[in-house]
């Protein structure tokens, strides 16, 4: 989920049975009476396995508090703004959605703030797939004591569409509700207002066209329900047409530091760079949770996290890929591994770097920097693509627990082309492309630049170092530095096009190839827009792909997009990893769900307990 990835360790978005992914798409399409996709692939991996550790002799520490030690903190607490896993973890603990995924299933839903999941059979979804009706649960209170109303639900979705910040998640609401093409054009308030309406105890969504993944989109953090009156008190949009444009794409989201949900936990405090503390909502409509507190501690350094874990001062930790074997067989620690994922790491090229970026040196092709359009030359991108040692990276960093994808349409998605050509290490080709770049000036004058990764992410640091070593070996005039940025700063600089080449990941918002080609390739996509990549043919094909219901035609479209991706090289996938999860053996209730963002224990801590 968007940039919905912080650690790259793939303990999130795990898939119990990858075939379930296909069932989501198939089930959603069948519901509308349309044909199902016929081309699917599943990762060639073993089944998930869990170790049975020697029972610890330590007494349970902090028995009513779940402590998660991770490498970075959330970017925001605003549901309409958040599009990274770290933020979504906190949001899903505090806020609730109309429906949620049913345990480990990605093809089944359960009611949350709605009283039932709408279907065609129960009259909740119209036969043409254009109208969805949700009866809103009564007797639910927000954490400040306000009653949940259908008007709060309507406001939550309209507020998200009004805000619609650059690089945010709201495109997933706009495409079905406003229209696939219209979602990327200037909106009118009338479009927003008509999309979601209150009818008595019901909230009704009016779709512009049938959109099979719609229910899955409503079960994620960006569809969280907020308290209208409380939001207005925080200075948020008042819900009127007159001033709505004043609240579009804010520099800082209105709910950046505050929370008021209906969920089983509420925000106690956010100590920046240190920890986020959630406390139990004893008035929760579903009954109090077993845990009293959930604490997310920011501990970037692995040795410190490891010592905390071994001492029992942390219950769940992020483990860097190079260190995954260190905790196997250790007393009191349970390890689950070989977890297939719908997640991909890639290196991205910014093709129109902000001229004021601190990472481009002189800003010119003079040997002391790079020009802002350095990566707009495809020869440069190809040179970098052929300078990376994919085999060594997967072998040494992931210890064989990952594969190299050919495109954003990764294994486990429908219409993935198993025969699609991949890039490989070829320094002779890299030299050829560097010599062709900028009419030979890159090779003659050289360049100096910085590759970025997020602090604490060892696989990404190592990937950057591999590029640095190989590229610098080609020409003594080539100079690359590698720098880390804390997660929040990393995201802000990425959205502002201040980064040069950066390494980051993407995991599924919903299991359909559209959710990958749109951010990776569409001119308005989450990555492409920040990179400055635009190809009108690609935009048109992507819109055709999500609109097409014929499986054979969809396959043709997505195969064509995968080939264009390889030819244009806007970014380069480097790994699709198997997941691992580490927890103390006194932790109970942890389950997998492939679509949950971040650490699954935080996406539904109501299920968790210690003892």
ZITA-V721189 format. One record per pair of residues at least 24 apart in sequence whose ideal C-beta (glycine too) atoms are under 6 Angstrom apart, sorted by sequence separation. I is the first residue (numbers start at 0). J is the second residue. D is the distance in whole Angstrom. If there is no record, write none. Layout:
# ZITA-V721189
{{I,J,D} {I,J,D}}
This chain:
# ZITA-V721189
{{17,41,4} {112,136,5} {350,374,5} {517,541,6} {585,609,5} {263,288,4} {272,297,6} {350,375,4} {516,541,6} {348,374,4} {537,563,6} {178,207,4} {264,293,6} {454,483,4} {177,207,6} {229,259,5} {160,191,5} {175,206,5} {445,476,2} {447,478,4} {449,480,5} {450,481,5} {451,482,6} {452,483,6} {454,485,5} {513,544,6} {348,380,5} {445,477,6} {513,545,4} {226,259,5} {449,482,5} {451,484,6} {453,486,5} {496,529,5} {157,191,5} {175,210,4} {494,529,6} {97,133,5} {388,424,5} {453,489,5} {493,529,6} {532,569,4} {157,195,6} {175,213,5} {384,422,4} {156,195,5} {385,425,5} {462,502,5} {153,195,5} {385,428,4} {386,429,4} {430,473,5} {459,502,4} {153,197,5} {385,429,4} {516,560,5} {171,216,5} {512,557,5} {150,197,6} {382,429,5} {451,498,5} {149,197,5} {153,202,6} {152,202,5} {382,432,4} {450,500,5} {451,501,4} {452,502,5} {381,432,4} {382,433,4} {448,499,5} {188,240,5} {149,202,5} {168,221,4} {378,432,5} {188,243,5} {378,435,5} {379,436,5} {378,436,4} {376,436,5} {343,404,6} {376,437,6} {396,458,5} {6,70,6} {135,200,6} {396,461,5} {5,71,6} {134,200,5} {343,409,5} {134,201,5} {132,201,5} {133,202,5} {155,224,5} {155,225,5} {341,411,5} {132,203,5} {152,224,6} {11,84,6} {131,204,4} {151,224,6} {154,227,4} {151,226,6} {161,236,5} {151,227,5} {320,396,5} {364,440,5} {129,206,5} {320,397,6} {369,446,5} {388,465,6} {158,236,6} {366,444,5} {5,84,5} {366,445,4} {368,447,6} {369,448,5} {387,466,6} {2,82,6} {3,83,6} {4,84,5} {5,85,5} {26,106,5} {79,159,4} {364,444,6} {367,447,5} {386,466,6} {1,82,4} {2,83,5} {3,84,5} {128,209,4} {145,226,5} {23,105,5} {161,243,5} {23,106,5} {79,162,5} {165,248,6} {386,469,4} {22,106,4} {80,164,6} {154,238,6} {164,248,5} {386,470,5} {82,167,5} {141,226,4} {161,246,5} {19,105,5} {82,168,5} {143,229,6} {19,106,6} {80,167,6} {360,447,5} {15,103,5} {30,119,6} {358,449,4} {31,128,4} {414,512,5} {412,512,5} {408,512,5} {108,214,6} {408,515,6} {407,515,4} {407,516,6} {366,476,6} {462,573,6} {112,224,6} {407,519,4} {147,261,6} {143,259,5} {142,259,5} {100,218,5} {141,259,5} {98,217,6} {99,218,5} {97,217,6} {98,218,5} {141,261,6} {96,218,6} {139,261,5} {142,265,4} {96,222,5} {96,223,6} {91,220,5} {94,223,4} {90,220,4} {87,220,4} {90,223,6} {321,457,6} {319,457,4} {320,458,5} {414,554,5} {356,497,4} {358,499,5} {78,220,6} {416,558,5} {419,561,5} {78,221,6} {353,496,5} {414,557,4} {353,497,5} {78,223,4} {139,284,5} {416,561,5} {420,565,6} {349,496,5} {352,499,6} {349,498,6} {408,557,6} {349,499,6} {348,500,6} {408,561,5} {346,500,6} {347,501,6} {299,454,5} {406,561,4} {299,455,4} {346,502,5} {406,564,5} {344,504,4} {342,504,6} {343,505,6} {342,506,4} {93,258,5} {94,260,4} {95,261,5} {341,507,4} {409,575,5} {93,260,4} {95,262,5} {94,262,6} {404,572,4} {93,262,5} {93,264,6} {404,575,5} {80,252,4} {92,264,5} {93,266,6} {401,574,4} {402,575,5} {77,252,4} {401,576,4} {75,252,6} {77,254,4} {400,577,4} {31,209,5} {76,254,6} {77,255,6} {347,526,6} {397,576,6} {75,255,5} {350,530,5} {351,531,4} {349,530,5} {350,531,4} {76,258,5} {28,211,5} {347,530,6} {27,211,4} {384,568,6} {92,277,6} {89,275,6} {381,568,6} {384,571,5} {380,568,5} {347,570,4} {65,290,5} {72,297,5} {345,570,5} {346,571,5} {345,571,6} {345,572,5} {63,291,4} {64,292,4} {65,293,5} {66,294,5} {67,295,5} {68,296,5} {70,299,5} {343,572,5} {344,573,5} {68,298,5} {344,574,5} {343,575,5} {68,304,5} {340,578,5} {68,307,6} {338,577,6} {337,577,5} {338,578,3} {336,579,5} {68,313,4} {335,580,4} {66,313,5} {70,317,5} {334,581,6} {66,314,5} {67,315,5} {68,316,5} {69,317,5} {65,314,5} {333,582,5} {60,311,4} {333,584,5} {331,583,6} {341,593,6} {331,584,5} {57,311,5} {326,581,6} {323,579,6} {318,581,5} {316,581,6} {315,582,5} {314,583,5} {314,586,5} {55,330,5} {55,331,3} {53,330,5} {52,332,5} {52,333,6} {50,334,5} {315,600,6} {49,335,4} {48,336,6} {48,337,5} {47,337,5} {47,338,5} {45,337,5} {215,509,4} {44,339,5} {42,339,5} {212,509,4} {212,511,6} {8,317,5} {6,317,5} {293,604,5} {288,605,5} {290,607,6} {289,608,4} {17,339,5} {13,338,4} {14,339,5} {13,340,6} {12,340,5} {166,494,4} {12,341,6} {12,342,5} {9,340,5} {9,342,6} {7,344,6} {183,523,5} {263,605,4} {166,525,6} {179,542,5} {179,545,6} {42,410,4} {42,411,6} {40,410,5} {41,411,6} {39,413,5} {38,413,6} {40,415,5} {38,414,5} {36,413,4} {70,455,3} {20,411,6} {17,411,5} {74,487,5} {71,486,4} {74,490,5} {7,456,5} {7,458,5} {5,486,6} {23,510,5} {24,511,6} {103,590,5} {103,591,5} {105,593,5} {103,592,6} {105,594,5} {20,510,4} {100,592,6} {12,506,4} {7,504,5} {4,504,4} {2,503,6} {4,506,5} {3,506,6} {0,506,6} {0,508,5} {87,596,4} {88,597,4} {92,601,6} {87,597,6} {88,598,6} {91,602,5} {84,596,4} {92,604,5} {37,550,4} {84,597,4} {88,601,4} {36,550,5} {33,548,5} {34,550,6} {38,554,5} {1,525,6} {59,585,5} {67,598,6} {52,584,6} {44,577,6} {65,607,6} {62,609,5} {59,609,6} {13,578,4} {9,576,4} {10,578,5} {9,578,4} {10,580,5} {15,591,5} {13,591,5} {14,593,4} {13,593,6} {12,593,6} {11,597,5} {11,598,6} {3,596,5} {0,596,4}}
